[in-house]
Amino acid sequence: MDKRKGFEKMQVYVGRPKNEENRLPKEIRVYDFLDSLGVEYYRVDHCEAGTMEACEKIEKELNTVICKNLFLCNRQKTAFYLLMMPGDKVFKTKDFSPLVGSSRLSFADEADMAKYLDVTPGSVSIMGLINDKDRAVYLAIDEDVLKPEFVGCHPCINTSSLKIKTKDLLEKYLPATGHTPQIVSLPRYIENA
């Protein structure tokens, strides 16, 4: 059984875990890929982080924002989209659909998450693009994600989180995966008081 720490006592590490016992192969592939590119990253291990609220605790430890990653598809399941956006922005299909020229978008199901990104619900991440060898997934990134120096994400599982330089993500990681992002600007809704 994996004995990862909860949210209250996280420690930040530089790079991959020294002990890879009880780590899934898909997580190790992420570390192998980043290491092969010479990308420096920081890591925390924690209990399952399936909500943005849990990610907020992780953000404090890593001192960076963990992105909201949405895996979407069209009605016919012929087009798949990975959208990275700030966790504090509300996603509305009506805002995103025209930007990618696809109507009737919905969340992709678990089988498609596994098929295209080798992830499960709650662990969707840009790191899953290393598993999209056929480049079937279209990547869109909200411009607000790219403003900070670092980006936070999961390494294809939601019991660890990474902090990577935004520049390395754009200039090293994405070119190595063969994915070119479309930078989008999604509105920020203000809640009524």
ZAROBA-159183 format. One record per residue (C-alpha): x, y, z; residue in three letters. Coordinates in pm, whole numbers, padded with zeros to 5 digits, always signed. Each point is the difference from the previous one (the first is absolute). Layout:
<lovexs>
XYZALA...
</lovexs>
This chain:
<lovexs>
+00000+00000+00000MET+00125+00344-00087ASP+00073+00195+00320LYS+00003+00352-00137ARG-00037+00292+00238LYS-00322+00192+00048GLY-00038+00371-00061PHE+00115+00112+00343GLU+00365-00114-00017LYS+00124+00031-00354MET+00366+00036-00085GLN+00127+00158-00322VAL+00261-00206-00187TYR+00211+00088-00301VAL-00052-00257-00276GLY-00118-00357-00002ARG-00053-00218+00306PRO+00307-00192+00118LYS-00216-00301+00081ASN-00227-00090-00292GLU-00160-00295+00177GLU-00382+00022-00010ASN+00013+00260-00278ARG-00203-00065-00313LEU+00186-00038-00331PRO-00186+00299-00146LYS+00137+00222+00278GLU+00356-00128-00052ILE-00034+00066-00376ARG-00067+00367+00078VAL+00317+00026+00210TYR+00202-00186-00266ASP-00130+00234-00270PHE+00067+00321+00194LEU+00344-00122+00103ASP+00087-00089-00361SER-00079+00360-00098LEU+00203+00150+00284GLY-00312+00159+00150VAL+00037+00082+00369GLU-00311-00056+00208TYR-00110+00004+00361TYR-00227-00268+00141ARG-00224-00062+00299VAL-00168-00328+00088ASP-00340+00006+00169HIS-00325-00185+00036CYS-00238-00003-00296GLU-00071+00350-00131ALA-00320-00028-00198GLY-00137+00347+00062THR+00118+00356-00054MET-00033+00052+00378GLU+00258-00272+00062ALA+00220+00157-00265CYS-00009+00332+00189GLU+00184-00164+00292LYS+00256-00141-00240ILE+00040+00340-00165GLU+00104+00149+00332LYS+00271-00263+00045GLU+00132+00035-00355LEU-00051+00376-00005ASN-00163-00022-00342THR-00345-00039-00151VAL-00124-00347-00094ILE-00190+00030-00327CYS-00349-00127-00062LYS+00032-00253-00283ASN-00312-00096-00190LEU-00016-00281-00254PHE-00283+00069-00243LEU-00138-00151-00319CYS-00253+00079-00267ASN-00329-00187-00017ARG+00128-00247-00263GLN+00320-00070+00199LYS+00208+00088-00304THR+00178+00298+00159ALA+00160+00013+00345PHE+00116+00311+00186TYR+00218+00049+00304LEU-00064+00341+00153LEU+00233+00144+00264MET-00154+00287+00192MET+00036+00165+00341PRO-00186-00179+00274GLY-00181+00315+00101ASP-00158+00051-00342LYS-00340-00151-00070VAL-00017-00219-00310PHE-00293+00062-00231LYS-00026-00196-00322THR-00154+00298-00178LYS+00323+00196+00053ASP+00239-00274-00112PHE-00186-00167-00288SER+00027+00293-00245PRO+00373+00033+00072LEU+00065-00351-00130VAL-00277-00005-00259GLY-00191-00286+00153SER-00352+00006+00134SER-00155-00231+00253ARG+00312-00073+00200LEU-00028-00220+00305SER+00237-00165+00243PHE+00171-00305-00146ALA-00068-00326+00176ASP+00240-00209+00206GLU+00072-00241-00286ALA+00112+00286-00225ASP+00213+00149+00278MET+00180-00333+00028ALA+00026-00051-00376LYS+00144+00340-00093TYR+00178+00126+00314LEU+00039-00310+00223ASP-00166+00183+00289VAL-00305-00052+00219THR-00258+00254+00120PRO+00160+00247+00239GLY+00347-00040-00150SER-00042+00161-00343VAL+00317+00194-00071SER+00208+00147-00279ILE+00253-00270+00092MET-00239-00252-00158GLY+00095+00135-00343LEU+00311-00222+00007ILE-00245-00288-00048ASN-00176+00162-00299ASP+00241-00136-00262LYS-00247+00055-00286ASP-00059+00363+00105ARG-00375-00057+00010ALA-00045+00249+00286VAL-00022+00370-00077TYR+00157+00214+00273LEU-00141+00337+00108ALA+00153+00208+00279ILE-00167+00301+00158ASP+00240+00294-00017GLU-00022+00054+00376ASP+00167-00338+00060VAL+00310+00122-00183LEU+00049+00326+00192LYS+00171-00138+00314PRO+00358-00129-00012GLU-00112-00352+00095PHE-00286-00237-00086VAL-00129-00269+00233GLY-00139-00335-00118CYS-00028-00369+00083HIS+00238-00263-00146PRO-00293-00203-00142CYS-00111-00094+00352ILE-00159+00216+00267ASN+00213-00113+00295THR+00297+00213-00106SER+00025+00352-00139SER+00273+00174-00197LEU+00122+00357-00035LYS+00164+00072-00338ILE+00125+00322-00155LYS-00257+00127-00247THR+00281+00069-00247LYS+00117-00364+00019ASP-00354-00122-00052LEU-00038+00212-00315LEU+00351-00024-00143GLU+00112-00352+00097LYS-00289-00222+00109TYR-00268+00084-00258LEU+00232-00006-00303PRO+00126-00342+00114ALA-00358-00131+00013THR-00082+00148-00342GLY-00288+00209+00134HIS-00037+00368-00085THR-00242+00178+00233PRO-00265+00246-00100GLN+00012+00285+00250ILE-00354+00107+00090VAL-00150+00272+00215SER-00294-00123+00206LEU-00208+00253+00193PRO+00020+00032+00376ARG-00348+00015+00150TYR-00062+00212+00305ILE-00233-00155+00253GLU-00290+00209+00122ASN+00034+00097+00363ALA
</lovexs>
